[in-house]
Amino acid sequence: MSITAPEKTTITSLLTVDDVAERLRRTPTSVRHLIASEQLKSGRVGGRRMVRESDLNEFIAAAFASEE
């Protein structure tokens, strides 16, 4: 029997729809539309819709990349 070290877990900052709306200066409804249209990744945690901060940053970066 071998004993292995537990896998390292990465702690990720999670944002609520309201948090994302505030950062993007949009309404929570428009953020939900971005999520429903799969333009912004999200997941359910504890019954709440959450967005990883890294996914929000990628969404913002992609918006600026399309302008170049």
PQR file of N, CA, C, O and H, with PARSE charges and radii, in Angstrom:
ATOM      1  N   MET A   1       0.843  -1.162   0.000 -0.4000 1.5000
ATOM      2  CA  MET A   1       0.000   0.000   0.000 -0.0000 2.0000
ATOM      3  C   MET A   1       0.897   1.237   0.000  0.5500 1.7000
ATOM      4  O   MET A   1       1.808   1.357   0.819 -0.5500 1.4000
ATOM      5  N   SER A   2       0.626   2.147  -0.926 -0.4000 1.5000
ATOM      6  CA  SER A   2       1.436   3.360  -0.990 -0.0000 2.0000
ATOM      7  C   SER A   2       0.609   4.555  -0.542  0.5500 1.7000
ATOM      8  O   SER A   2      -0.605   4.609  -0.743 -0.5500 1.4000
ATOM      9  H   SER A   2      -0.114   2.049  -1.592  0.4000 1.0000
ATOM     10  N   ILE A   3       1.279   5.483   0.051 -0.4000 1.5000
ATOM     11  CA  ILE A   3       0.627   6.698   0.508 -0.0000 2.0000
ATOM     12  C   ILE A   3       1.112   7.833  -0.370  0.5500 1.7000
ATOM     13  O   ILE A   3       2.314   8.037  -0.543 -0.5500 1.4000
ATOM     14  H   ILE A   3       2.265   5.439   0.214  0.4000 1.0000
ATOM     15  N   THR A   4       0.169   8.561  -0.916 -0.4000 1.5000
ATOM     16  CA  THR A   4       0.525   9.680  -1.775 -0.0000 2.0000
ATOM     17  C   THR A   4       0.084  10.976  -1.108  0.5500 1.7000
ATOM     18  O   THR A   4      -0.845  11.004  -0.301 -0.5500 1.4000
ATOM     19  H   THR A   4      -0.807   8.395  -0.776  0.4000 1.0000
ATOM     20  N   ALA A   5       0.767  12.026  -1.465 -0.4000 1.5000
ATOM     21  CA  ALA A   5       0.416  13.337  -0.929 -0.0000 2.0000
ATOM     22  C   ALA A   5      -0.898  13.795  -1.554  0.5500 1.7000
ATOM     23  O   ALA A   5      -1.164  13.491  -2.717 -0.5500 1.4000
ATOM     24  H   ALA A   5       1.522  12.003  -2.121  0.4000 1.0000
ATOM     25  N   PRO A   6      -1.712  14.510  -0.811 -0.5600 1.5000
ATOM     26  CA  PRO A   6      -2.956  15.016  -1.390  0.2800 2.0000
ATOM     27  C   PRO A   6      -2.661  15.996  -2.522  0.5500 1.7000
ATOM     28  O   PRO A   6      -1.666  16.721  -2.503 -0.5500 1.4000
ATOM     29  N   GLU A   7      -3.550  15.993  -3.498 -0.4000 1.5000
ATOM     30  CA  GLU A   7      -3.371  16.902  -4.625 -0.0000 2.0000
ATOM     31  C   GLU A   7      -3.522  18.336  -4.145  0.5500 1.7000
ATOM     32  O   GLU A   7      -4.342  18.643  -3.279 -0.5500 1.4000
ATOM     33  H   GLU A   7      -4.358  15.404  -3.513  0.4000 1.0000
ATOM     34  N   LYS A   8      -2.708  19.205  -4.732 -0.4000 1.5000
ATOM     35  CA  LYS A   8      -2.818  20.614  -4.392 -0.0000 2.0000
ATOM     36  C   LYS A   8      -4.045  21.185  -5.084  0.5500 1.7000
ATOM     37  O   LYS A   8      -4.276  20.933  -6.267 -0.5500 1.4000
ATOM     38  H   LYS A   8      -2.042  18.956  -5.435  0.4000 1.0000
ATOM     39  N   THR A   9      -4.812  21.936  -4.359 -0.4000 1.5000
ATOM     40  CA  THR A   9      -5.972  22.587  -4.942 -0.0000 2.0000
ATOM     41  C   THR A   9      -5.666  24.058  -5.121  0.5500 1.7000
ATOM     42  O   THR A   9      -5.014  24.680  -4.282 -0.5500 1.4000
ATOM     43  H   THR A   9      -4.625  22.141  -3.398  0.4000 1.0000
ATOM     44  N   THR A  10      -6.134  24.595  -6.202 -0.4000 1.5000
ATOM     45  CA  THR A  10      -5.936  26.002  -6.483 -0.0000 2.0000
ATOM     46  C   THR A  10      -7.150  26.763  -5.989  0.5500 1.7000
ATOM     47  O   THR A  10      -8.284  26.443  -6.346 -0.5500 1.4000
ATOM     48  H   THR A  10      -6.663  24.090  -6.883  0.4000 1.0000
ATOM     49  N   ILE A  11      -6.912  27.752  -5.181 -0.4000 1.5000
ATOM     50  CA  ILE A  11      -8.013  28.578  -4.702 -0.0000 2.0000
ATOM     51  C   ILE A  11      -8.260  29.653  -5.747  0.5500 1.7000
ATOM     52  O   ILE A  11      -7.359  30.407  -6.116 -0.5500 1.4000
ATOM     53  H   ILE A  11      -5.991  28.012  -4.890  0.4000 1.0000
ATOM     54  N   THR A  12      -9.489  29.705  -6.210 -0.4000 1.5000
ATOM     55  CA  THR A  12      -9.861  30.640  -7.257 -0.0000 2.0000
ATOM     56  C   THR A  12     -10.856  31.644  -6.692  0.5500 1.7000
ATOM     57  O   THR A  12     -11.762  31.281  -5.942 -0.5500 1.4000
ATOM     58  H   THR A  12     -10.221  29.093  -5.911  0.4000 1.0000
ATOM     59  N   SER A  13     -10.682  32.880  -7.051 -0.4000 1.5000
ATOM     60  CA  SER A  13     -11.635  33.901  -6.635 -0.0000 2.0000
ATOM     61  C   SER A  13     -12.912  33.737  -7.436  0.5500 1.7000
ATOM     62  O   SER A  13     -12.890  33.685  -8.665 -0.5500 1.4000
ATOM     63  H   SER A  13      -9.946  33.175  -7.660  0.4000 1.0000
ATOM     64  N   LEU A  14     -14.017  33.658  -6.726 -0.4000 1.5000
ATOM     65  CA  LEU A  14     -15.318  33.524  -7.371 -0.0000 2.0000
ATOM     66  C   LEU A  14     -16.102  34.810  -7.203  0.5500 1.7000
ATOM     67  O   LEU A  14     -16.062  35.447  -6.151 -0.5500 1.4000
ATOM     68  H   LEU A  14     -14.035  33.701  -5.727  0.4000 1.0000
ATOM     69  N   LEU A  15     -16.812  35.181  -8.251 -0.4000 1.5000
ATOM     70  CA  LEU A  15     -17.597  36.407  -8.247 -0.0000 2.0000
ATOM     71  C   LEU A  15     -19.063  36.075  -8.491  0.5500 1.7000
ATOM     72  O   LEU A  15     -19.380  35.184  -9.279 -0.5500 1.4000
ATOM     73  H   LEU A  15     -16.844  34.663  -9.106  0.4000 1.0000
ATOM     74  N   THR A  16     -19.943  36.782  -7.823 -0.4000 1.5000
ATOM     75  CA  THR A  16     -21.371  36.619  -8.082 -0.0000 2.0000
ATOM     76  C   THR A  16     -21.727  37.392  -9.355  0.5500 1.7000
ATOM     77  O   THR A  16     -20.922  38.170  -9.866 -0.5500 1.4000
ATOM     78  H   THR A  16     -19.685  37.505  -7.183  0.4000 1.0000
ATOM     79  N   VAL A  17     -22.920  37.171  -9.849 -0.4000 1.5000
ATOM     80  CA  VAL A  17     -23.399  37.903 -11.024 -0.0000 2.0000
ATOM     81  C   VAL A  17     -23.406  39.398 -10.721  0.5500 1.7000
ATOM     82  O   VAL A  17     -23.050  40.209 -11.576 -0.5500 1.4000
ATOM     83  H   VAL A  17     -23.574  36.538  -9.434  0.4000 1.0000
ATOM     84  N   ASP A  18     -23.806  39.760  -9.514 -0.4000 1.5000
ATOM     85  CA  ASP A  18     -23.809  41.177  -9.141 -0.0000 2.0000
ATOM     86  C   ASP A  18     -22.395  41.761  -9.118  0.5500 1.7000
ATOM     87  O   ASP A  18     -22.185  42.900  -9.535 -0.5500 1.4000
ATOM     88  H   ASP A  18     -24.095  39.102  -8.820  0.4000 1.0000
ATOM     89  N   ASP A  19     -21.426  40.979  -8.631 -0.4000 1.5000
ATOM     90  CA  ASP A  19     -20.029  41.433  -8.629 -0.0000 2.0000
ATOM     91  C   ASP A  19     -19.546  41.690 -10.059  0.5500 1.7000
ATOM     92  O   ASP A  19     -18.922  42.713 -10.342 -0.5500 1.4000
ATOM     93  H   ASP A  19     -21.596  40.054  -8.292  0.4000 1.0000
ATOM     94  N   VAL A  20     -19.844  40.746 -10.949 -0.4000 1.5000
ATOM     95  CA  VAL A  20     -19.431  40.873 -12.353 -0.0000 2.0000
ATOM     96  C   VAL A  20     -20.095  42.089 -12.987  0.5500 1.7000
ATOM     97  O   VAL A  20     -19.452  42.850 -13.709 -0.5500 1.4000
ATOM     98  H   VAL A  20     -20.351  39.915 -10.719  0.4000 1.0000
ATOM     99  N   ALA A  21     -21.386  42.266 -12.713 -0.4000 1.5000
ATOM    100  CA  ALA A  21     -22.114  43.410 -13.270 -0.0000 2.0000
ATOM    101  C   ALA A  21     -21.481  44.719 -12.821  0.5500 1.7000
ATOM    102  O   ALA A  21     -21.348  45.653 -13.612 -0.5500 1.4000
ATOM    103  H   ALA A  21     -21.908  41.647 -12.127  0.4000 1.0000
ATOM    104  N   GLU A  22     -21.094  44.788 -11.562 -0.4000 1.5000
ATOM    105  CA  GLU A  22     -20.462  46.000 -11.050 -0.0000 2.0000
ATOM    106  C   GLU A  22     -19.123  46.254 -11.739  0.5500 1.7000
ATOM    107  O   GLU A  22     -18.816  47.388 -12.107 -0.5500 1.4000
ATOM    108  H   GLU A  22     -21.202  44.029 -10.920  0.4000 1.0000
ATOM    109  N   ARG A  23     -18.342  45.216 -11.910 -0.4000 1.5000
ATOM    110  CA  ARG A  23     -17.021  45.383 -12.553 -0.0000 2.0000
ATOM    111  C   ARG A  23     -17.148  45.784 -14.014  0.5500 1.7000
ATOM    112  O   ARG A  23     -16.350  46.578 -14.512 -0.5500 1.4000
ATOM    113  H   ARG A  23     -18.592  44.295 -11.611  0.4000 1.0000
ATOM    114  N   LEU A  24     -18.151  45.238 -14.707 -0.4000 1.5000
ATOM    115  CA  LEU A  24     -18.339  45.551 -16.125 -0.0000 2.0000
ATOM    116  C   LEU A  24     -19.200  46.795 -16.345  0.5500 1.7000
ATOM    117  O   LEU A  24     -19.364  47.263 -17.472 -0.5500 1.4000
ATOM    118  H   LEU A  24     -18.799  44.593 -14.303  0.4000 1.0000
ATOM    119  N   ARG A  25     -19.748  47.323 -15.241 -0.4000 1.5000
ATOM    120  CA  ARG A  25     -20.668  48.461 -15.312 -0.0000 2.0000
ATOM    121  C   ARG A  25     -21.853  48.141 -16.219  0.5500 1.7000
ATOM    122  O   ARG A  25     -22.237  48.921 -17.091 -0.5500 1.4000
ATOM    123  H   ARG A  25     -19.614  46.944 -14.326  0.4000 1.0000
ATOM    124  N   ARG A  26     -22.415  46.957 -15.971 -0.4000 1.5000
ATOM    125  CA  ARG A  26     -23.603  46.502 -16.690 -0.0000 2.0000
ATOM    126  C   ARG A  26     -24.620  46.045 -15.667  0.5500 1.7000
ATOM    127  O   ARG A  26     -24.331  46.016 -14.470 -0.5500 1.4000
ATOM    128  H   ARG A  26     -22.103  46.324 -15.263  0.4000 1.0000
ATOM    129  N   THR A  27     -25.793  45.691 -16.119 -0.4000 1.5000
ATOM    130  CA  THR A  27     -26.815  45.204 -15.199 -0.0000 2.0000
ATOM    131  C   THR A  27     -26.628  43.701 -14.977  0.5500 1.7000
ATOM    132  O   THR A  27     -26.049  43.017 -15.821 -0.5500 1.4000
ATOM    133  H   THR A  27     -26.028  45.714 -17.090  0.4000 1.0000
ATOM    134  N   PRO A  28     -27.113  43.187 -13.848 -0.5600 1.5000
ATOM    135  CA  PRO A  28     -27.063  41.737 -13.640  0.2800 2.0000
ATOM    136  C   PRO A  28     -27.777  40.964 -14.751  0.5500 1.7000
ATOM    137  O   PRO A  28     -27.365  39.860 -15.106 -0.5500 1.4000
ATOM    138  N   THR A  29     -28.842  41.542 -15.293 -0.4000 1.5000
ATOM    139  CA  THR A  29     -29.556  40.885 -16.393 -0.0000 2.0000
ATOM    140  C   THR A  29     -28.673  40.748 -17.618  0.5500 1.7000
ATOM    141  O   THR A  29     -28.695  39.710 -18.279 -0.5500 1.4000
ATOM    142  H   THR A  29     -29.177  42.439 -15.005  0.4000 1.0000
ATOM    143  N   SER A  30     -27.898  41.770 -17.932 -0.4000 1.5000
ATOM    144  CA  SER A  30     -27.024  41.679 -19.107 -0.0000 2.0000
ATOM    145  C   SER A  30     -25.897  40.678 -18.865  0.5500 1.7000
ATOM    146  O   SER A  30     -25.449  40.017 -19.802 -0.5500 1.4000
ATOM    147  H   SER A  30     -27.879  42.613 -17.395  0.4000 1.0000
ATOM    148  N   VAL A  31     -25.435  40.559 -17.625 -0.4000 1.5000
ATOM    149  CA  VAL A  31     -24.418  39.555 -17.307 -0.0000 2.0000
ATOM    150  C   VAL A  31     -25.011  38.159 -17.467  0.5500 1.7000
ATOM    151  O   VAL A  31     -24.361  37.266 -18.010 -0.5500 1.4000
ATOM    152  H   VAL A  31     -25.799  41.097 -16.864  0.4000 1.0000
ATOM    153  N   ARG A  32     -26.242  37.970 -16.996 -0.4000 1.5000
ATOM    154  CA  ARG A  32     -26.904  36.662 -17.171 -0.0000 2.0000
ATOM    155  C   ARG A  32     -27.060  36.326 -18.652  0.5500 1.7000
ATOM    156  O   ARG A  32     -26.968  35.161 -19.039 -0.5500 1.4000
ATOM    157  H   ARG A  32     -26.770  38.695 -16.555  0.4000 1.0000
ATOM    158  N   HIS A  33     -27.294  37.338 -19.475 -0.4000 1.5000
ATOM    159  CA  HIS A  33     -27.383  37.121 -20.932 -0.0000 2.0000
ATOM    160  C   HIS A  33     -26.028  36.663 -21.483  0.5500 1.7000
ATOM    161  O   HIS A  33     -25.973  35.753 -22.309 -0.5500 1.4000
ATOM    162  H   HIS A  33     -27.368  38.284 -19.161  0.4000 1.0000
ATOM    163  N   LEU A  34     -24.950  37.281 -21.036 -0.4000 1.5000
ATOM    164  CA  LEU A  34     -23.610  36.864 -21.471 -0.0000 2.0000
ATOM    165  C   LEU A  34     -23.342  35.412 -21.077  0.5500 1.7000
ATOM    166  O   LEU A  34     -22.720  34.663 -21.830 -0.5500 1.4000
ATOM    167  H   LEU A  34     -24.995  38.021 -20.364  0.4000 1.0000
ATOM    168  N   ILE A  35     -23.810  35.025 -19.901 -0.4000 1.5000
ATOM    169  CA  ILE A  35     -23.633  33.653 -19.429 -0.0000 2.0000
ATOM    170  C   ILE A  35     -24.495  32.700 -20.247  0.5500 1.7000
ATOM    171  O   ILE A  35     -24.022  31.650 -20.681 -0.5500 1.4000
ATOM    172  H   ILE A  35     -24.315  35.634 -19.289  0.4000 1.0000
ATOM    173  N   ALA A  36     -25.755  33.064 -20.458 -0.4000 1.5000
ATOM    174  CA  ALA A  36     -26.680  32.187 -21.210 -0.0000 2.0000
ATOM    175  C   ALA A  36     -26.223  32.001 -22.653  0.5500 1.7000
ATOM    176  O   ALA A  36     -26.414  30.932 -23.231 -0.5500 1.4000
ATOM    177  H   ALA A  36     -26.139  33.917 -20.105  0.4000 1.0000
ATOM    178  N   SER A  37     -25.622  33.033 -23.235 -0.4000 1.5000
ATOM    179  CA  SER A  37     -25.152  32.943 -24.620 -0.0000 2.0000
ATOM    180  C   SER A  37     -23.740  32.371 -24.699  0.5500 1.7000
ATOM    181  O   SER A  37     -23.130  32.356 -25.768 -0.5500 1.4000
ATOM    182  H   SER A  37     -25.467  33.902 -22.765  0.4000 1.0000
ATOM    183  N   GLU A  38     -23.225  31.900 -23.566 -0.4000 1.5000
ATOM    184  CA  GLU A  38     -21.915  31.248 -23.458 -0.0000 2.0000
ATOM    185  C   GLU A  38     -20.754  32.154 -23.863  0.5500 1.7000
ATOM    186  O   GLU A  38     -19.702  31.671 -24.279 -0.5500 1.4000
ATOM    187  H   GLU A  38     -23.721  31.912 -22.697  0.4000 1.0000
ATOM    188  N   GLN A  39     -20.944  33.456 -23.741 -0.4000 1.5000
ATOM    189  CA  GLN A  39     -19.847  34.388 -23.979 -0.0000 2.0000
ATOM    190  C   GLN A  39     -18.975  34.524 -22.737  0.5500 1.7000
ATOM    191  O   GLN A  39     -17.806  34.900 -22.822 -0.5500 1.4000
ATOM    192  H   GLN A  39     -21.799  33.849 -23.403  0.4000 1.0000
ATOM    193  N   LEU A  40     -19.564  34.210 -21.572 -0.4000 1.5000
ATOM    194  CA  LEU A  40     -18.871  34.294 -20.294 -0.0000 2.0000
ATOM    195  C   LEU A  40     -19.090  32.982 -19.552  0.5500 1.7000
ATOM    196  O   LEU A  40     -20.228  32.562 -19.343 -0.5500 1.4000
ATOM    197  H   LEU A  40     -20.513  33.904 -21.503  0.4000 1.0000
ATOM    198  N   LYS A  41     -17.998  32.339 -19.155 -0.4000 1.5000
ATOM    199  CA  LYS A  41     -18.085  31.058 -18.456 -0.0000 2.0000
ATOM    200  C   LYS A  41     -18.561  31.266 -17.028  0.5500 1.7000
ATOM    201  O   LYS A  41     -18.247  32.270 -16.389 -0.5500 1.4000
ATOM    202  H   LYS A  41     -17.073  32.680 -19.325  0.4000 1.0000
ATOM    203  N   SER A  42     -19.331  30.289 -16.540 -0.4000 1.5000
ATOM    204  CA  SER A  42     -19.793  30.346 -15.158 -0.0000 2.0000
ATOM    205  C   SER A  42     -20.123  28.933 -14.686  0.5500 1.7000
ATOM    206  O   SER A  42     -20.088  27.973 -15.457 -0.5500 1.4000
ATOM    207  H   SER A  42     -19.586  29.474 -17.060  0.4000 1.0000
ATOM    208  N   GLY A  43     -20.440  28.838 -13.419 -0.4000 1.5000
ATOM    209  CA  GLY A  43     -20.836  27.555 -12.849 -0.0000 2.0000
ATOM    210  C   GLY A  43     -21.692  27.787 -11.626  0.5500 1.7000
ATOM    211  O   GLY A  43     -21.784  28.904 -11.116 -0.5500 1.4000
ATOM    212  H   GLY A  43     -20.469  29.617 -12.793  0.4000 1.0000
ATOM    213  N   ARG A  44     -22.314  26.723 -11.162 -0.4000 1.5000
ATOM    214  CA  ARG A  44     -23.142  26.819  -9.962 -0.0000 2.0000
ATOM    215  C   ARG A  44     -22.347  26.303  -8.778  0.5500 1.7000
ATOM    216  O   ARG A  44     -21.783  25.209  -8.817 -0.5500 1.4000
ATOM    217  H   ARG A  44     -22.238  25.815 -11.576  0.4000 1.0000
ATOM    218  N   VAL A  45     -22.310  27.102  -7.730 -0.4000 1.5000
ATOM    219  CA  VAL A  45     -21.647  26.716  -6.492 -0.0000 2.0000
ATOM    220  C   VAL A  45     -22.642  26.990  -5.369  0.5500 1.7000
ATOM    221  O   VAL A  45     -23.039  28.132  -5.140 -0.5500 1.4000
ATOM    222  H   VAL A  45     -22.767  27.991  -7.698  0.4000 1.0000
ATOM    223  N   GLY A  46     -23.030  25.946  -4.687 -0.4000 1.5000
ATOM    224  CA  GLY A  46     -23.985  26.126  -3.601 -0.0000 2.0000
ATOM    225  C   GLY A  46     -25.307  26.713  -4.055  0.5500 1.7000
ATOM    226  O   GLY A  46     -25.968  27.423  -3.297 -0.5500 1.4000
ATOM    227  H   GLY A  46     -22.707  25.018  -4.873  0.4000 1.0000
ATOM    228  N   GLY A  47     -25.695  26.421  -5.284 -0.4000 1.5000
ATOM    229  CA  GLY A  47     -26.955  26.919  -5.820 -0.0000 2.0000
ATOM    230  C   GLY A  47     -26.886  28.325  -6.394  0.5500 1.7000
ATOM    231  O   GLY A  47     -27.885  28.839  -6.896 -0.5500 1.4000
ATOM    232  H   GLY A  47     -25.157  25.844  -5.900  0.4000 1.0000
ATOM    233  N   ARG A  48     -25.723  28.948  -6.326 -0.4000 1.5000
ATOM    234  CA  ARG A  48     -25.562  30.303  -6.857 -0.0000 2.0000
ATOM    235  C   ARG A  48     -24.719  30.275  -8.128  0.5500 1.7000
ATOM    236  O   ARG A  48     -23.779  29.488  -8.243 -0.5500 1.4000
ATOM    237  H   ARG A  48     -24.911  28.530  -5.918  0.4000 1.0000
ATOM    238  N   ARG A  49     -25.056  31.126  -9.063 -0.4000 1.5000
ATOM    239  CA  ARG A  49     -24.287  31.257 -10.294 -0.0000 2.0000
ATOM    240  C   ARG A  49     -23.045  32.076  -9.982  0.5500 1.7000
ATOM    241  O   ARG A  49     -23.148  33.204  -9.501 -0.5500 1.4000
ATOM    242  H   ARG A  49     -25.819  31.765  -8.969  0.4000 1.0000
ATOM    243  N   MET A  50     -21.867  31.512 -10.255 -0.4000 1.5000
ATOM    244  CA  MET A  50     -20.611  32.168  -9.942 -0.0000 2.0000
ATOM    245  C   MET A  50     -19.719  32.202 -11.181  0.5500 1.7000
ATOM    246  O   MET A  50     -19.800  31.331 -12.048 -0.5500 1.4000
ATOM    247  H   MET A  50     -21.783  30.595 -10.645  0.4000 1.0000
ATOM    248  N   VAL A  51     -18.874  33.219 -11.246 -0.4000 1.5000
ATOM    249  CA  VAL A  51     -17.919  33.385 -12.343 -0.0000 2.0000
ATOM    250  C   VAL A  51     -16.528  33.451 -11.721  0.5500 1.7000
ATOM    251  O   VAL A  51     -16.299  34.199 -10.771 -0.5500 1.4000
ATOM    252  H   VAL A  51     -18.808  33.926 -10.543  0.4000 1.0000
ATOM    253  N   ARG A  52     -15.603  32.663 -12.266 -0.4000 1.5000
ATOM    254  CA  ARG A  52     -14.226  32.756 -11.790 -0.0000 2.0000
ATOM    255  C   ARG A  52     -13.638  34.090 -12.250  0.5500 1.7000
ATOM    256  O   ARG A  52     -13.888  34.545 -13.366 -0.5500 1.4000
ATOM    257  H   ARG A  52     -15.789  32.056 -13.038  0.4000 1.0000
ATOM    258  N   GLU A  53     -12.871  34.689 -11.386 -0.4000 1.5000
ATOM    259  CA  GLU A  53     -12.244  35.967 -11.740 -0.0000 2.0000
ATOM    260  C   GLU A  53     -11.359  35.810 -12.974  0.5500 1.7000
ATOM    261  O   GLU A  53     -11.280  36.719 -13.800 -0.5500 1.4000
ATOM    262  H   GLU A  53     -12.668  34.320 -10.480  0.4000 1.0000
ATOM    263  N   SER A  54     -10.697  34.668 -13.100 -0.4000 1.5000
ATOM    264  CA  SER A  54      -9.841  34.424 -14.266 -0.0000 2.0000
ATOM    265  C   SER A  54     -10.669  34.374 -15.557  0.5500 1.7000
ATOM    266  O   SER A  54     -10.209  34.831 -16.603 -0.5500 1.4000
ATOM    267  H   SER A  54     -10.761  33.930 -12.428  0.4000 1.0000
ATOM    268  N   ASP A  55     -11.887  33.823 -15.489 -0.4000 1.5000
ATOM    269  CA  ASP A  55     -12.748  33.788 -16.676 -0.0000 2.0000
ATOM    270  C   ASP A  55     -13.222  35.188 -17.045  0.5500 1.7000
ATOM    271  O   ASP A  55     -13.327  35.518 -18.227 -0.5500 1.4000
ATOM    272  H   ASP A  55     -12.261  33.452 -14.639  0.4000 1.0000
ATOM    273  N   LEU A  56     -13.508  36.008 -16.045 -0.4000 1.5000
ATOM    274  CA  LEU A  56     -13.893  37.391 -16.317 -0.0000 2.0000
ATOM    275  C   LEU A  56     -12.732  38.136 -16.968  0.5500 1.7000
ATOM    276  O   LEU A  56     -12.931  38.886 -17.924 -0.5500 1.4000
ATOM    277  H   LEU A  56     -13.423  35.740 -15.086  0.4000 1.0000
ATOM    278  N   ASN A  57     -11.528  37.931 -16.455 -0.4000 1.5000
ATOM    279  CA  ASN A  57     -10.353  38.586 -17.044 -0.0000 2.0000
ATOM    280  C   ASN A  57     -10.133  38.148 -18.483  0.5500 1.7000
ATOM    281  O   ASN A  57      -9.768  38.968 -19.325 -0.5500 1.4000
ATOM    282  H   ASN A  57     -11.366  37.321 -15.679  0.4000 1.0000
ATOM    283  N   GLU A  58     -10.349  36.862 -18.784 -0.4000 1.5000
ATOM    284  CA  GLU A  58     -10.228  36.375 -20.163 -0.0000 2.0000
ATOM    285  C   GLU A  58     -11.284  37.013 -21.057  0.5500 1.7000
ATOM    286  O   GLU A  58     -10.991  37.383 -22.194 -0.5500 1.4000
ATOM    287  H   GLU A  58     -10.645  36.196 -18.099  0.4000 1.0000
ATOM    288  N   PHE A  59     -12.502  37.145 -20.555 -0.4000 1.5000
ATOM    289  CA  PHE A  59     -13.588  37.784 -21.309 -0.0000 2.0000
ATOM    290  C   PHE A  59     -13.208  39.216 -21.668  0.5500 1.7000
ATOM    291  O   PHE A  59     -13.403  39.649 -22.804 -0.5500 1.4000
ATOM    292  H   PHE A  59     -12.740  36.845 -19.631  0.4000 1.0000
ATOM    293  N   ILE A  60     -12.667  39.950 -20.700 -0.4000 1.5000
ATOM    294  CA  ILE A  60     -12.268  41.341 -20.931 -0.0000 2.0000
ATOM    295  C   ILE A  60     -11.108  41.411 -21.923  0.5500 1.7000
ATOM    296  O   ILE A  60     -11.109  42.249 -22.824 -0.5500 1.4000
ATOM    297  H   ILE A  60     -12.509  39.599 -19.777  0.4000 1.0000
ATOM    298  N   ALA A  61     -10.120  40.530 -21.756 -0.4000 1.5000
ATOM    299  CA  ALA A  61      -8.964  40.508 -22.665 -0.0000 2.0000
ATOM    300  C   ALA A  61      -9.400  40.202 -24.096  0.5500 1.7000
ATOM    301  O   ALA A  61      -8.890  40.792 -25.049 -0.5500 1.4000
ATOM    302  H   ALA A  61     -10.120  39.849 -21.024  0.4000 1.0000
ATOM    303  N   ALA A  62     -10.348  39.275 -24.239 -0.4000 1.5000
ATOM    304  CA  ALA A  62     -10.835  38.924 -25.582 -0.0000 2.0000
ATOM    305  C   ALA A  62     -11.531  40.103 -26.234  0.5500 1.7000
ATOM    306  O   ALA A  62     -11.449  40.269 -27.451 -0.5500 1.4000
ATOM    307  H   ALA A  62     -10.763  38.795 -23.466  0.4000 1.0000
ATOM    308  N   ALA A  63     -12.208  40.917 -25.459 -0.4000 1.5000
ATOM    309  CA  ALA A  63     -12.888  42.100 -26.009 -0.0000 2.0000
ATOM    310  C   ALA A  63     -11.880  43.081 -26.585  0.5500 1.7000
ATOM    311  O   ALA A  63     -12.131  43.694 -27.622 -0.5500 1.4000
ATOM    312  H   ALA A  63     -12.274  40.782 -24.471  0.4000 1.0000
ATOM    313  N   PHE A  64     -10.736  43.234 -25.914 -0.4000 1.5000
ATOM    314  CA  PHE A  64      -9.707  44.151 -26.402 -0.0000 2.0000
ATOM    315  C   PHE A  64      -8.914  43.536 -27.534  0.5500 1.7000
ATOM    316  O   PHE A  64      -8.430  44.260 -28.404 -0.5500 1.4000
ATOM    317  H   PHE A  64     -10.533  42.736 -25.071  0.4000 1.0000
ATOM    318  N   ALA A  65      -8.766  42.219 -27.552 -0.4000 1.5000
ATOM    319  CA  ALA A  65      -8.013  41.544 -28.607 -0.0000 2.0000
ATOM    320  C   ALA A  65      -8.726  41.673 -29.956  0.5500 1.7000
ATOM    321  O   ALA A  65      -8.078  41.728 -31.001 -0.5500 1.4000
ATOM    322  H   ALA A  65      -9.159  41.630 -26.845  0.4000 1.0000
ATOM    323  N   SER A  66     -10.061  41.722 -29.929 -0.4000 1.5000
ATOM    324  CA  SER A  66     -10.813  41.809 -31.189 -0.0000 2.0000
ATOM    325  C   SER A  66     -10.674  43.192 -31.829  0.5500 1.7000
ATOM    326  O   SER A  66     -10.953  43.355 -33.017 -0.5500 1.4000
ATOM    327  H   SER A  66     -10.588  41.678 -29.080  0.4000 1.0000
ATOM    328  N   GLU A  67     -10.245  44.184 -31.049 -0.4000 1.5000
ATOM    329  CA  GLU A  67     -10.073  45.537 -31.580 -0.0000 2.0000
ATOM    330  C   GLU A  67      -8.740  45.722 -32.283  0.5500 1.7000
ATOM    331  O   GLU A  67      -8.580  46.655 -33.071 -0.5500 1.4000
ATOM    332  H   GLU A  67     -10.019  44.052 -30.084  0.4000 1.0000
ATOM    333  N   GLU A  68      -7.784  44.847 -32.008 -0.4000 1.5000
ATOM    334  CA  GLU A  68      -6.453  45.017 -32.584 -0.0000 2.0000
ATOM    335  C   GLU A  68      -6.352  44.510 -33.987  0.5500 1.7000
ATOM    336  O   GLU A  68      -5.285  44.589 -34.597 -0.5500 1.4000
ATOM    337  H   GLU A  68      -7.915  44.090 -31.368  0.4000 1.0000
TER
END
